[in-house]
Amino acid sequence: MSGEVIERVKKEESPWLAALPGRWLGGKAAFARALLETTLSSAPREVVVTIDQSGGRVARVVNFCVANAKFFGGG
């Protein structure tokens, strides 16, 4: 889901708010708009998660993140 949000932010215009192109909105507002659009239009996807050579586990997810950091996605 996060990759799709980034793609939407980079687009010049949004089909949901066609009168407000992404660059016009600015940083946080553009991300908020893209997050809302993505959340409302995303469907769960099936992924296989394998940790330390264990048998893979199948999961249906909308957003999946593996991070080694204190923050993710701007805080």
mmCIF file of the N, C-alpha and C atoms, coordinates in Angstrom:
data_MODEL
# 
_entry.id   MODEL 
# 
loop_
_atom_site.group_PDB 
_atom_site.id 
_atom_site.type_symbol 
_atom_site.label_atom_id 
_atom_site.label_alt_id 
_atom_site.label_comp_id 
_atom_site.label_asym_id 
_atom_site.label_entity_id 
_atom_site.label_seq_id 
_atom_site.pdbx_PDB_ins_code 
_atom_site.Cartn_x 
_atom_site.Cartn_y 
_atom_site.Cartn_z 
_atom_site.occupancy 
_atom_site.B_iso_or_equiv 
_atom_site.pdbx_formal_charge 
_atom_site.auth_seq_id 
_atom_site.auth_comp_id 
_atom_site.auth_asym_id 
_atom_site.auth_atom_id 
_atom_site.pdbx_PDB_model_num 
ATOM 1   N N  . MET A 1 1  ? 0.816   -1.187  0.000   1.00 0.00 ? 1  MET A N  1 
ATOM 2   C CA . MET A 1 1  ? 0.000   0.000   0.000   1.00 0.00 ? 1  MET A CA 1 
ATOM 3   C C  . MET A 1 1  ? 0.867   1.261   0.000   1.00 0.00 ? 1  MET A C  1 
ATOM 4   N N  . SER A 1 2  ? 1.958   1.260   0.747   1.00 0.00 ? 2  SER A N  1 
ATOM 5   C CA . SER A 1 2  ? 2.781   2.469   0.839   1.00 0.00 ? 2  SER A CA 1 
ATOM 6   C C  . SER A 1 2  ? 3.393   2.833   -0.511  1.00 0.00 ? 2  SER A C  1 
ATOM 7   N N  . GLY A 1 3  ? 3.774   1.837   -1.308  1.00 0.00 ? 3  GLY A N  1 
ATOM 8   C CA . GLY A 1 3  ? 4.303   2.118   -2.636  1.00 0.00 ? 3  GLY A CA 1 
ATOM 9   C C  . GLY A 1 3  ? 3.260   2.756   -3.538  1.00 0.00 ? 3  GLY A C  1 
ATOM 10  N N  . GLU A 1 4  ? 2.036   2.308   -3.417  1.00 0.00 ? 4  GLU A N  1 
ATOM 11  C CA . GLU A 1 4  ? 0.949   2.880   -4.207  1.00 0.00 ? 4  GLU A CA 1 
ATOM 12  C C  . GLU A 1 4  ? 0.668   4.327   -3.782  1.00 0.00 ? 4  GLU A C  1 
ATOM 13  N N  . VAL A 1 5  ? 0.784   4.607   -2.487  1.00 0.00 ? 5  VAL A N  1 
ATOM 14  C CA . VAL A 1 5  ? 0.602   5.981   -2.003  1.00 0.00 ? 5  VAL A CA 1 
ATOM 15  C C  . VAL A 1 5  ? 1.644   6.891   -2.648  1.00 0.00 ? 5  VAL A C  1 
ATOM 16  N N  . ILE A 1 6  ? 2.901   6.441   -2.671  1.00 0.00 ? 6  ILE A N  1 
ATOM 17  C CA . ILE A 1 6  ? 3.970   7.240   -3.281  1.00 0.00 ? 6  ILE A CA 1 
ATOM 18  C C  . ILE A 1 6  ? 3.682   7.485   -4.762  1.00 0.00 ? 6  ILE A C  1 
ATOM 19  N N  . GLU A 1 7  ? 3.228   6.470   -5.474  1.00 0.00 ? 7  GLU A N  1 
ATOM 20  C CA . GLU A 1 7  ? 2.901   6.637   -6.892  1.00 0.00 ? 7  GLU A CA 1 
ATOM 21  C C  . GLU A 1 7  ? 1.828   7.705   -7.073  1.00 0.00 ? 7  GLU A C  1 
ATOM 22  N N  . ARG A 1 8  ? 0.814   7.685   -6.227  1.00 0.00 ? 8  ARG A N  1 
ATOM 23  C CA . ARG A 1 8  ? -0.264  8.667   -6.336  1.00 0.00 ? 8  ARG A CA 1 
ATOM 24  C C  . ARG A 1 8  ? 0.241   10.081  -6.044  1.00 0.00 ? 8  ARG A C  1 
ATOM 25  N N  . VAL A 1 9  ? 1.130   10.224  -5.072  1.00 0.00 ? 9  VAL A N  1 
ATOM 26  C CA . VAL A 1 9  ? 1.677   11.540  -4.738  1.00 0.00 ? 9  VAL A CA 1 
ATOM 27  C C  . VAL A 1 9  ? 2.443   12.105  -5.929  1.00 0.00 ? 9  VAL A C  1 
ATOM 28  N N  . LYS A 1 10 ? 3.161   11.246  -6.634  1.00 0.00 ? 10 LYS A N  1 
ATOM 29  C CA . LYS A 1 10 ? 3.982   11.701  -7.752  1.00 0.00 ? 10 LYS A CA 1 
ATOM 30  C C  . LYS A 1 10 ? 3.168   12.047  -8.997  1.00 0.00 ? 10 LYS A C  1 
ATOM 31  N N  . LYS A 1 11 ? 1.926   11.559  -9.081  1.00 0.00 ? 11 LYS A N  1 
ATOM 32  C CA . LYS A 1 11 ? 1.083   11.871  -10.234 1.00 0.00 ? 11 LYS A CA 1 
ATOM 33  C C  . LYS A 1 11 ? 0.740   13.361  -10.224 1.00 0.00 ? 11 LYS A C  1 
ATOM 34  N N  . GLU A 1 12 ? 0.602   13.903  -11.406 1.00 0.00 ? 12 GLU A N  1 
ATOM 35  C CA . GLU A 1 12 ? 0.258   15.327  -11.531 1.00 0.00 ? 12 GLU A CA 1 
ATOM 36  C C  . GLU A 1 12 ? -1.143  15.613  -11.012 1.00 0.00 ? 12 GLU A C  1 
ATOM 37  N N  . GLU A 1 13 ? -2.101  14.725  -11.325 1.00 0.00 ? 13 GLU A N  1 
ATOM 38  C CA . GLU A 1 13 ? -3.484  14.964  -10.922 1.00 0.00 ? 13 GLU A CA 1 
ATOM 39  C C  . GLU A 1 13 ? -4.088  13.714  -10.303 1.00 0.00 ? 13 GLU A C  1 
ATOM 40  N N  . SER A 1 14 ? -5.120  13.910  -9.531  1.00 0.00 ? 14 SER A N  1 
ATOM 41  C CA . SER A 1 14 ? -5.850  12.825  -8.892  1.00 0.00 ? 14 SER A CA 1 
ATOM 42  C C  . SER A 1 14 ? -7.229  12.714  -9.514  1.00 0.00 ? 14 SER A C  1 
ATOM 43  N N  . PRO A 1 15 ? -7.700  11.496  -9.821  1.00 0.00 ? 15 PRO A N  1 
ATOM 44  C CA . PRO A 1 15 ? -9.057  11.377  -10.349 1.00 0.00 ? 15 PRO A CA 1 
ATOM 45  C C  . PRO A 1 15 ? -10.109 11.735  -9.301  1.00 0.00 ? 15 PRO A C  1 
ATOM 46  N N  . TRP A 1 16 ? -9.758  11.663  -8.016  1.00 0.00 ? 16 TRP A N  1 
ATOM 47  C CA . TRP A 1 16 ? -10.705 11.951  -6.938  1.00 0.00 ? 16 TRP A CA 1 
ATOM 48  C C  . TRP A 1 16 ? -10.848 13.452  -6.710  1.00 0.00 ? 16 TRP A C  1 
ATOM 49  N N  . LEU A 1 17 ? -9.749  14.152  -6.803  1.00 0.00 ? 17 LEU A N  1 
ATOM 50  C CA . LEU A 1 17 ? -9.758  15.598  -6.605  1.00 0.00 ? 17 LEU A CA 1 
ATOM 51  C C  . LEU A 1 17 ? -9.101  16.249  -7.819  1.00 0.00 ? 17 LEU A C  1 
ATOM 52  N N  . ALA A 1 18 ? -9.718  16.076  -8.964  1.00 0.00 ? 18 ALA A N  1 
ATOM 53  C CA . ALA A 1 18 ? -9.089  16.503  -10.219 1.00 0.00 ? 18 ALA A CA 1 
ATOM 54  C C  . ALA A 1 18 ? -8.763  17.993  -10.242 1.00 0.00 ? 18 ALA A C  1 
ATOM 55  N N  . ALA A 1 19 ? -9.485  18.779  -9.485  1.00 0.00 ? 19 ALA A N  1 
ATOM 56  C CA . ALA A 1 19 ? -9.226  20.219  -9.481  1.00 0.00 ? 19 ALA A CA 1 
ATOM 57  C C  . ALA A 1 19 ? -8.015  20.586  -8.629  1.00 0.00 ? 19 ALA A C  1 
ATOM 58  N N  . LEU A 1 20 ? -7.487  19.646  -7.859  1.00 0.00 ? 20 LEU A N  1 
ATOM 59  C CA . LEU A 1 20 ? -6.356  19.915  -6.975  1.00 0.00 ? 20 LEU A CA 1 
ATOM 60  C C  . LEU A 1 20 ? -5.187  19.006  -7.319  1.00 0.00 ? 20 LEU A C  1 
ATOM 61  N N  . PRO A 1 21 ? -4.349  19.371  -8.290  1.00 0.00 ? 21 PRO A N  1 
ATOM 62  C CA . PRO A 1 21 ? -3.205  18.525  -8.630  1.00 0.00 ? 21 PRO A CA 1 
ATOM 63  C C  . PRO A 1 21 ? -2.279  18.334  -7.439  1.00 0.00 ? 21 PRO A C  1 
ATOM 64  N N  . GLY A 1 22 ? -1.605  17.178  -7.389  1.00 0.00 ? 22 GLY A N  1 
ATOM 65  C CA . GLY A 1 22 ? -0.755  16.818  -6.262  1.00 0.00 ? 22 GLY A CA 1 
ATOM 66  C C  . GLY A 1 22 ? 0.278   17.855  -5.904  1.00 0.00 ? 22 GLY A C  1 
ATOM 67  N N  . ARG A 1 23 ? 0.941   18.442  -6.879  1.00 0.00 ? 23 ARG A N  1 
ATOM 68  C CA . ARG A 1 23 ? 1.981   19.427  -6.590  1.00 0.00 ? 23 ARG A CA 1 
ATOM 69  C C  . ARG A 1 23 ? 1.399   20.699  -5.991  1.00 0.00 ? 23 ARG A C  1 
ATOM 70  N N  . TRP A 1 24 ? 0.157   21.004  -6.306  1.00 0.00 ? 24 TRP A N  1 
ATOM 71  C CA . TRP A 1 24 ? -0.487  22.198  -5.773  1.00 0.00 ? 24 TRP A CA 1 
ATOM 72  C C  . TRP A 1 24 ? -0.761  22.049  -4.279  1.00 0.00 ? 24 TRP A C  1 
ATOM 73  N N  . LEU A 1 25 ? -1.075  20.835  -3.856  1.00 0.00 ? 25 LEU A N  1 
ATOM 74  C CA . LEU A 1 25 ? -1.429  20.612  -2.456  1.00 0.00 ? 25 LEU A CA 1 
ATOM 75  C C  . LEU A 1 25 ? -0.250  20.747  -1.509  1.00 0.00 ? 25 LEU A C  1 
ATOM 76  N N  . GLY A 1 26 ? 0.928   20.375  -1.941  1.00 0.00 ? 26 GLY A N  1 
ATOM 77  C CA . GLY A 1 26 ? 2.077   20.407  -1.049  1.00 0.00 ? 26 GLY A CA 1 
ATOM 78  C C  . GLY A 1 26 ? 2.238   19.089  -0.310  1.00 0.00 ? 26 GLY A C  1 
ATOM 79  N N  . GLY A 1 27 ? 3.331   18.949  0.438   1.00 0.00 ? 27 GLY A N  1 
ATOM 80  C CA . GLY A 1 27 ? 3.762   17.703  1.061   1.00 0.00 ? 27 GLY A CA 1 
ATOM 81  C C  . GLY A 1 27 ? 2.734   16.923  1.852   1.00 0.00 ? 27 GLY A C  1 
ATOM 82  N N  . LYS A 1 28 ? 2.411   17.365  3.057   1.00 0.00 ? 28 LYS A N  1 
ATOM 83  C CA . LYS A 1 28 ? 1.542   16.584  3.944   1.00 0.00 ? 28 LYS A CA 1 
ATOM 84  C C  . LYS A 1 28 ? 0.141   16.417  3.378   1.00 0.00 ? 28 LYS A C  1 
ATOM 85  N N  . ALA A 1 29 ? -0.404  17.443  2.763   1.00 0.00 ? 29 ALA A N  1 
ATOM 86  C CA . ALA A 1 29 ? -1.745  17.342  2.195   1.00 0.00 ? 29 ALA A CA 1 
ATOM 87  C C  . ALA A 1 29 ? -1.774  16.369  1.021   1.00 0.00 ? 29 ALA A C  1 
ATOM 88  N N  . ALA A 1 30 ? -0.727  16.387  0.196   1.00 0.00 ? 30 ALA A N  1 
ATOM 89  C CA . ALA A 1 30 ? -0.666  15.458  -0.936  1.00 0.00 ? 30 ALA A CA 1 
ATOM 90  C C  . ALA A 1 30 ? -0.590  14.019  -0.442  1.00 0.00 ? 30 ALA A C  1 
ATOM 91  N N  . PHE A 1 31 ? 0.201   13.777  0.601   1.00 0.00 ? 31 PHE A N  1 
ATOM 92  C CA . PHE A 1 31 ? 0.287   12.427  1.163   1.00 0.00 ? 31 PHE A CA 1 
ATOM 93  C C  . PHE A 1 31 ? -1.039  12.011  1.795   1.00 0.00 ? 31 PHE A C  1 
ATOM 94  N N  . ALA A 1 32 ? -1.692  12.918  2.501   1.00 0.00 ? 32 ALA A N  1 
ATOM 95  C CA . ALA A 1 32 ? -2.983  12.600  3.119   1.00 0.00 ? 32 ALA A CA 1 
ATOM 96  C C  . ALA A 1 32 ? -4.019  12.241  2.065   1.00 0.00 ? 32 ALA A C  1 
ATOM 97  N N  . ARG A 1 33 ? -4.062  13.021  0.981   1.00 0.00 ? 33 ARG A N  1 
ATOM 98  C CA . ARG A 1 33 ? -4.998  12.742  -0.104  1.00 0.00 ? 33 ARG A CA 1 
ATOM 99  C C  . ARG A 1 33 ? -4.703  11.383  -0.729  1.00 0.00 ? 33 ARG A C  1 
ATOM 100 N N  . ALA A 1 34 ? -3.414  11.130  -1.005  1.00 0.00 ? 34 ALA A N  1 
ATOM 101 C CA . ALA A 1 34 ? -3.025  9.866   -1.632  1.00 0.00 ? 34 ALA A CA 1 
ATOM 102 C C  . ALA A 1 34 ? -3.309  8.686   -0.713  1.00 0.00 ? 34 ALA A C  1 
ATOM 103 N N  . LEU A 1 35 ? -3.086  8.846   0.582   1.00 0.00 ? 35 LEU A N  1 
ATOM 104 C CA . LEU A 1 35 ? -3.377  7.777   1.542   1.00 0.00 ? 35 LEU A CA 1 
ATOM 105 C C  . LEU A 1 35 ? -4.865  7.468   1.574   1.00 0.00 ? 35 LEU A C  1 
ATOM 106 N N  . LEU A 1 36 ? -5.700  8.505   1.592   1.00 0.00 ? 36 LEU A N  1 
ATOM 107 C CA . LEU A 1 36 ? -7.145  8.303   1.588   1.00 0.00 ? 36 LEU A CA 1 
ATOM 108 C C  . LEU A 1 36 ? -7.601  7.591   0.314   1.00 0.00 ? 36 LEU A C  1 
ATOM 109 N N  . GLU A 1 37 ? -7.127  8.055   -0.835  1.00 0.00 ? 37 GLU A N  1 
ATOM 110 C CA . GLU A 1 37 ? -7.496  7.431   -2.108  1.00 0.00 ? 37 GLU A CA 1 
ATOM 111 C C  . GLU A 1 37 ? -7.079  5.961   -2.144  1.00 0.00 ? 37 GLU A C  1 
ATOM 112 N N  . THR A 1 38 ? -5.841  5.693   -1.701  1.00 0.00 ? 38 THR A N  1 
ATOM 113 C CA . THR A 1 38 ? -5.326  4.323   -1.734  1.00 0.00 ? 38 THR A CA 1 
ATOM 114 C C  . THR A 1 38 ? -6.088  3.426   -0.771  1.00 0.00 ? 38 THR A C  1 
ATOM 115 N N  . THR A 1 39 ? -6.378  3.936   0.412   1.00 0.00 ? 39 THR A N  1 
ATOM 116 C CA . THR A 1 39 ? -7.115  3.152   1.403   1.00 0.00 ? 39 THR A CA 1 
ATOM 117 C C  . THR A 1 39 ? -8.492  2.768   0.884   1.00 0.00 ? 39 THR A C  1 
ATOM 118 N N  . LEU A 1 40 ? -9.156  3.698   0.241   1.00 0.00 ? 40 LEU A N  1 
ATOM 119 C CA . LEU A 1 40 ? -10.514 3.433   -0.246  1.00 0.00 ? 40 LEU A CA 1 
ATOM 120 C C  . LEU A 1 40 ? -10.554 2.555   -1.494  1.00 0.00 ? 40 LEU A C  1 
ATOM 121 N N  . SER A 1 41 ? -9.442  2.481   -2.223  1.00 0.00 ? 41 SER A N  1 
ATOM 122 C CA . SER A 1 41 ? -9.467  1.718   -3.471  1.00 0.00 ? 41 SER A CA 1 
ATOM 123 C C  . SER A 1 41 ? -8.628  0.438   -3.435  1.00 0.00 ? 41 SER A C  1 
ATOM 124 N N  . SER A 1 42 ? -7.910  0.182   -2.351  1.00 0.00 ? 42 SER A N  1 
ATOM 125 C CA . SER A 1 42 ? -7.033  -0.993  -2.285  1.00 0.00 ? 42 SER A CA 1 
ATOM 126 C C  . SER A 1 42 ? -7.798  -2.242  -1.868  1.00 0.00 ? 42 SER A C  1 
ATOM 127 N N  . ALA A 1 43 ? -7.385  -3.348  -2.452  1.00 0.00 ? 43 ALA A N  1 
ATOM 128 C CA . ALA A 1 43 ? -7.927  -4.651  -2.075  1.00 0.00 ? 43 ALA A CA 1 
ATOM 129 C C  . ALA A 1 43 ? -6.792  -5.460  -1.434  1.00 0.00 ? 43 ALA A C  1 
ATOM 130 N N  . PRO A 1 44 ? -7.116  -6.332  -0.493  1.00 0.00 ? 44 PRO A N  1 
ATOM 131 C CA . PRO A 1 44 ? -6.062  -7.155  0.121   1.00 0.00 ? 44 PRO A CA 1 
ATOM 132 C C  . PRO A 1 44 ? -5.337  -8.007  -0.919  1.00 0.00 ? 44 PRO A C  1 
ATOM 133 N N  . ARG A 1 45 ? -4.052  -8.241  -0.667  1.00 0.00 ? 45 ARG A N  1 
ATOM 134 C CA . ARG A 1 45 ? -3.226  -9.080  -1.539  1.00 0.00 ? 45 ARG A CA 1 
ATOM 135 C C  . ARG A 1 45 ? -2.673  -10.226 -0.720  1.00 0.00 ? 45 ARG A C  1 
ATOM 136 N N  . GLU A 1 46 ? -2.430  -11.325 -1.383  1.00 0.00 ? 46 GLU A N  1 
ATOM 137 C CA . GLU A 1 46 ? -1.886  -12.488 -0.705  1.00 0.00 ? 46 GLU A CA 1 
ATOM 138 C C  . GLU A 1 46 ? -0.363  -12.461 -0.793  1.00 0.00 ? 46 GLU A C  1 
ATOM 139 N N  . VAL A 1 47 ? 0.302   -12.618 0.354   1.00 0.00 ? 47 VAL A N  1 
ATOM 140 C CA . VAL A 1 47 ? 1.760   -12.653 0.399   1.00 0.00 ? 47 VAL A CA 1 
ATOM 141 C C  . VAL A 1 47 ? 2.202   -13.882 1.184   1.00 0.00 ? 47 VAL A C  1 
ATOM 142 N N  . VAL A 1 48 ? 3.430   -14.319 0.918   1.00 0.00 ? 48 VAL A N  1 
ATOM 143 C CA . VAL A 1 48 ? 4.015   -15.421 1.673   1.00 0.00 ? 48 VAL A CA 1 
ATOM 144 C C  . VAL A 1 48 ? 5.163   -14.837 2.488   1.00 0.00 ? 48 VAL A C  1 
ATOM 145 N N  . VAL A 1 49 ? 5.095   -15.023 3.805   1.00 0.00 ? 49 VAL A N  1 
ATOM 146 C CA . VAL A 1 49 ? 6.107   -14.480 4.713   1.00 0.00 ? 49 VAL A CA 1 
ATOM 147 C C  . VAL A 1 49 ? 6.948   -15.629 5.247   1.00 0.00 ? 49 VAL A C  1 
ATOM 148 N N  . THR A 1 50 ? 8.256   -15.540 5.048   1.00 0.00 ? 50 THR A N  1 
ATOM 149 C CA . THR A 1 50 ? 9.186   -16.552 5.539   1.00 0.00 ? 50 THR A CA 1 
ATOM 150 C C  . THR A 1 50 ? 10.203  -15.869 6.430   1.00 0.00 ? 50 THR A C  1 
ATOM 151 N N  . ILE A 1 51 ? 10.362  -16.361 7.659   1.00 0.00 ? 51 ILE A N  1 
ATOM 152 C CA . ILE A 1 51 ? 11.315  -15.788 8.608   1.00 0.00 ? 51 ILE A CA 1 
ATOM 153 C C  . ILE A 1 51 ? 12.318  -16.862 9.001   1.00 0.00 ? 51 ILE A C  1 
ATOM 154 N N  . ASP A 1 52 ? 13.600  -16.567 8.835   1.00 0.00 ? 52 ASP A N  1 
ATOM 155 C CA . ASP A 1 52 ? 14.680  -17.467 9.237   1.00 0.00 ? 52 ASP A CA 1 
ATOM 156 C C  . ASP A 1 52 ? 14.501  -18.891 8.714   1.00 0.00 ? 52 ASP A C  1 
ATOM 157 N N  . GLN A 1 53 ? 14.301  -19.044 7.447   1.00 0.00 ? 53 GLN A N  1 
ATOM 158 C CA . GLN A 1 53 ? 14.172  -20.330 6.772   1.00 0.00 ? 53 GLN A CA 1 
ATOM 159 C C  . GLN A 1 53 ? 13.026  -21.200 7.304   1.00 0.00 ? 53 GLN A C  1 
ATOM 160 N N  . SER A 1 54 ? 12.087  -20.612 8.020   1.00 0.00 ? 54 SER A N  1 
ATOM 161 C CA . SER A 1 54 ? 10.929  -21.382 8.474   1.00 0.00 ? 54 SER A CA 1 
ATOM 162 C C  . SER A 1 54 ? 9.977   -21.559 7.298   1.00 0.00 ? 54 SER A C  1 
ATOM 163 N N  . GLY A 1 55 ? 9.016   -22.424 7.479   1.00 0.00 ? 55 GLY A N  1 
ATOM 164 C CA . GLY A 1 55 ? 8.021   -22.598 6.423   1.00 0.00 ? 55 GLY A CA 1 
ATOM 165 C C  . GLY A 1 55 ? 7.285   -21.292 6.208   1.00 0.00 ? 55 GLY A C  1 
ATOM 166 N N  . GLY A 1 56 ? 6.989   -20.959 4.978   1.00 0.00 ? 56 GLY A N  1 
ATOM 167 C CA . GLY A 1 56 ? 6.300   -19.708 4.677   1.00 0.00 ? 56 GLY A CA 1 
ATOM 168 C C  . GLY A 1 56 ? 4.883   -19.710 5.211   1.00 0.00 ? 56 GLY A C  1 
ATOM 169 N N  . ARG A 1 57 ? 4.440   -18.545 5.611   1.00 0.00 ? 57 ARG A N  1 
ATOM 170 C CA . ARG A 1 57 ? 3.070   -18.367 6.081   1.00 0.00 ? 57 ARG A CA 1 
ATOM 171 C C  . ARG A 1 57 ? 2.356   -17.455 5.103   1.00 0.00 ? 57 ARG A C  1 
ATOM 172 N N  . VAL A 1 58 ? 1.193   -17.866 4.653   1.00 0.00 ? 58 VAL A N  1 
ATOM 173 C CA . VAL A 1 58 ? 0.411   -17.077 3.700   1.00 0.00 ? 58 VAL A CA 1 
ATOM 174 C C  . VAL A 1 58 ? -0.473  -16.119 4.488   1.00 0.00 ? 58 VAL A C  1 
ATOM 175 N N  . ALA A 1 59 ? -0.485  -14.856 4.064   1.00 0.00 ? 59 ALA A N  1 
ATOM 176 C CA . ALA A 1 59 ? -1.314  -13.851 4.719   1.00 0.00 ? 59 ALA A CA 1 
ATOM 177 C C  . ALA A 1 59 ? -1.949  -12.952 3.671   1.00 0.00 ? 59 ALA A C  1 
ATOM 178 N N  . ARG A 1 60 ? -3.156  -12.503 3.948   1.00 0.00 ? 60 ARG A N  1 
ATOM 179 C CA . ARG A 1 60 ? -3.813  -11.507 3.085   1.00 0.00 ? 60 ARG A CA 1 
ATOM 180 C C  . ARG A 1 60 ? -3.641  -10.165 3.774   1.00 0.00 ? 60 ARG A C  1 
ATOM 181 N N  . VAL A 1 61 ? -3.000  -9.234  3.080   1.00 0.00 ? 61 VAL A N  1 
ATOM 182 C CA . VAL A 1 61 ? -2.672  -7.945  3.678   1.00 0.00 ? 61 VAL A CA 1 
ATOM 183 C C  . VAL A 1 61 ? -3.045  -6.796  2.747   1.00 0.00 ? 61 VAL A C  1 
ATOM 184 N N  . VAL A 1 62 ? -3.217  -5.631  3.338   1.00 0.00 ? 62 VAL A N  1 
ATOM 185 C CA . VAL A 1 62 ? -3.379  -4.414  2.565   1.00 0.00 ? 62 VAL A CA 1 
ATOM 186 C C  . VAL A 1 62 ? -2.056  -3.654  2.576   1.00 0.00 ? 62 VAL A C  1 
ATOM 187 N N  . ASN A 1 63 ? -1.369  -3.677  3.711   1.00 0.00 ? 63 ASN A N  1 
ATOM 188 C CA . ASN A 1 63 ? -0.063  -3.027  3.829   1.00 0.00 ? 63 ASN A CA 1 
ATOM 189 C C  . ASN A 1 63 ? 0.820   -3.922  4.681   1.00 0.00 ? 63 ASN A C  1 
ATOM 190 N N  . PHE A 1 64 ? 2.035   -4.165  4.219   1.00 0.00 ? 64 PHE A N  1 
ATOM 191 C CA . PHE A 1 64 ? 2.971   -5.032  4.939   1.00 0.00 ? 64 PHE A CA 1 
ATOM 192 C C  . PHE A 1 64 ? 4.307   -4.316  5.009   1.00 0.00 ? 64 PHE A C  1 
ATOM 193 N N  . CYS A 1 65 ? 4.830   -4.163  6.197   1.00 0.00 ? 65 CYS A N  1 
ATOM 194 C CA . CYS A 1 65 ? 6.086   -3.435  6.364   1.00 0.00 ? 65 CYS A CA 1 
ATOM 195 C C  . CYS A 1 65 ? 7.015   -4.225  7.265   1.00 0.00 ? 65 CYS A C  1 
ATOM 196 N N  . VAL A 1 66 ? 8.260   -4.351  6.833   1.00 0.00 ? 66 VAL A N  1 
ATOM 197 C CA . VAL A 1 66 ? 9.315   -4.910  7.664   1.00 0.00 ? 66 VAL A CA 1 
ATOM 198 C C  . VAL A 1 66 ? 10.358  -3.812  7.771   1.00 0.00 ? 66 VAL A C  1 
ATOM 199 N N  . ALA A 1 67 ? 10.650  -3.387  8.986   1.00 0.00 ? 67 ALA A N  1 
ATOM 200 C CA . ALA A 1 67 ? 11.563  -2.258  9.141   1.00 0.00 ? 67 ALA A CA 1 
ATOM 201 C C  . ALA A 1 67 ? 12.510  -2.503  10.312  1.00 0.00 ? 67 ALA A C  1 
ATOM 202 N N  . ASN A 1 68 ? 13.654  -1.918  10.203  1.00 0.00 ? 68 ASN A N  1 
ATOM 203 C CA . ASN A 1 68 ? 14.637  -1.953  11.275  1.00 0.00 ? 68 ASN A CA 1 
ATOM 204 C C  . ASN A 1 68 ? 14.962  -0.496  11.619  1.00 0.00 ? 68 ASN A C  1 
ATOM 205 N N  . ALA A 1 69 ? 13.948  0.187   12.117  1.00 0.00 ? 69 ALA A N  1 
ATOM 206 C CA . ALA A 1 69 ? 14.086  1.606   12.388  1.00 0.00 ? 69 ALA A CA 1 
ATOM 207 C C  . ALA A 1 69 ? 13.097  2.020   13.464  1.00 0.00 ? 69 ALA A C  1 
ATOM 208 N N  . LYS A 1 70 ? 13.341  3.141   14.045  1.00 0.00 ? 70 LYS A N  1 
ATOM 209 C CA . LYS A 1 70 ? 12.464  3.645   15.083  1.00 0.00 ? 70 LYS A CA 1 
ATOM 210 C C  . LYS A 1 70 ? 11.150  4.184   14.495  1.00 0.00 ? 70 LYS A C  1 
ATOM 211 N N  . PHE A 1 71 ? 11.229  4.736   13.268  1.00 0.00 ? 71 PHE A N  1 
ATOM 212 C CA . PHE A 1 71 ? 10.060  5.326   12.631  1.00 0.00 ? 71 PHE A CA 1 
ATOM 213 C C  . PHE A 1 71 ? 9.853   4.752   11.243  1.00 0.00 ? 71 PHE A C  1 
ATOM 214 N N  . PHE A 1 72 ? 8.630   4.858   10.738  1.00 0.00 ? 72 PHE A N  1 
ATOM 215 C CA . PHE A 1 72 ? 8.301   4.417   9.395   1.00 0.00 ? 72 PHE A CA 1 
ATOM 216 C C  . PHE A 1 72 ? 7.351   5.429   8.779   1.00 0.00 ? 72 PHE A C  1 
ATOM 217 N N  . GLY A 1 73 ? 7.578   5.791   7.543   1.00 0.00 ? 73 GLY A N  1 
ATOM 218 C CA . GLY A 1 73 ? 6.646   6.659   6.830   1.00 0.00 ? 73 GLY A CA 1 
ATOM 219 C C  . GLY A 1 73 ? 6.551   8.078   7.355   1.00 0.00 ? 73 GLY A C  1 
ATOM 220 N N  . GLY A 1 74 ? 7.647   8.647   7.753   1.00 0.00 ? 74 GLY A N  1 
ATOM 221 C CA . GLY A 1 74 ? 7.642   10.039  8.182   1.00 0.00 ? 74 GLY A CA 1 
ATOM 222 C C  . GLY A 1 74 ? 7.367   10.231  9.664   1.00 0.00 ? 74 GLY A C  1 
ATOM 223 N N  . GLY A 1 75 ? 7.422   9.182   10.431  1.00 0.00 ? 75 GLY A N  1 
ATOM 224 C CA . GLY A 1 75 ? 7.286   9.339   11.881  1.00 0.00 ? 75 GLY A CA 1 
ATOM 225 C C  . GLY A 1 75 ? 6.150   8.587   12.448  1.00 0.00 ? 75 GLY A C  1 
# 
